Amino acid sequence: ITVKRDLAETAGSVRAAKRKASDGLILGPTRKSARCAAQRGLVAGMQALPDDVLEVIFGRLAGAASPTDYFHGMLTCKRFHRAGLSKQALSRAGEEVLAVRAESWHRGASAFADAAVAAGSTFALFFVGSVKFYCAGDAEQRKTGAALLAKAAVAGSPEAHHSLAIMHFNGSGGKRKDKDPEAGAELCARGNILFGFIPAKRELGHCLQDGFGVEQDAPLGRRLLAEAAKQDAQTPAVDAAVTAATAAAAAVEERLRKRNDINTLHAAVAAAAEVSAAAKTAAEAHLTATPENRFLLDWYGRAGNPLAPGTHACSHPLCGRVETRRHEFRRCSCCGRVRYCSRSCQSMDWRLQHKFACLPLLELYGWVESDAESTETAAVAGGAGGNDAGASSSAASDVAPILPGTYGAAFAAVDAMMD
């Protein structure tokens, strides 16, 4: 009751100061004086609050405020600093307050994140665990990161379930023999059943289709994949990204068709890469990476930290996971030119960009003759000309280029297969 009365009196004095400023009764720099008085009144009112109330207030801020706003609030006075670093406040730290960029990851930011981990914040456990596992170079840090991810999964983080499943599928942090598809499938099942997490549902559907880590059940796997695709279609950002990527790829493809010079395998690779890059740029305008994925992308991108020799990052543009050993991620079985940490990243990247650059598919659907077909054509021409090398090269160079056609009809069947 006393606190409420003090706050009411403070609010009344602030309103009176504002009225005087508006009526012109305060001489000199009236607006600035009124603003300073209002700020002093609010600070005085907050100072009158008990410590536990301040901790609750900072707990709300930790779940919604940006890092800059939260630290500015903590620097107001010593009591605010203590309340902001209290266990009750940091236990509610969420995505906003921990959305630190990799280039700003210094000792202070790391200490603040560790304090949130010690306070028991579920998101802090997941975020710091991901950073320690994928950004640290030594085995001890990776063990610490895996332990934090396990704690986040126990605390109810669906993202931690999916991340741990990917680690088990790939044997991340260990050797090839450390793969545990059964544990990965179980974690995906938990993420799907308990939280309805779409990537976990999609991963589990692929496991059931292939019999990977679970007993094969193709009908159930197809049903889960259909449900995941339906939920993706209901997400406006994903639907807009796929539409924009397809339109951008079609525009670039039309421009390339008019050039009429894609008659070699090298030219086809360059053209496919150009179409894929346009699709990727258009898709990224509608999608936003999650805080942990953005941190990993910046860590090995803007921050300039190099990958371990012989390792690669996931080819999905918004993933950011990297290999912890050579040949850890699986390659595209069609072209072998891209690597993915999971089937979820593969299927999403196929819809956004890779279907425009997967070279064997481009050959299959008539972009350009393959090397084998060109060799066979040259050999036939050489046999007819009495093993004349000049005739063979002439016949090979006279092969008419097969230009690209419309993408939608060509890849409809493959889209259905990937979904």
Disulfide bonds with the S-S distance in Angstrom:
none
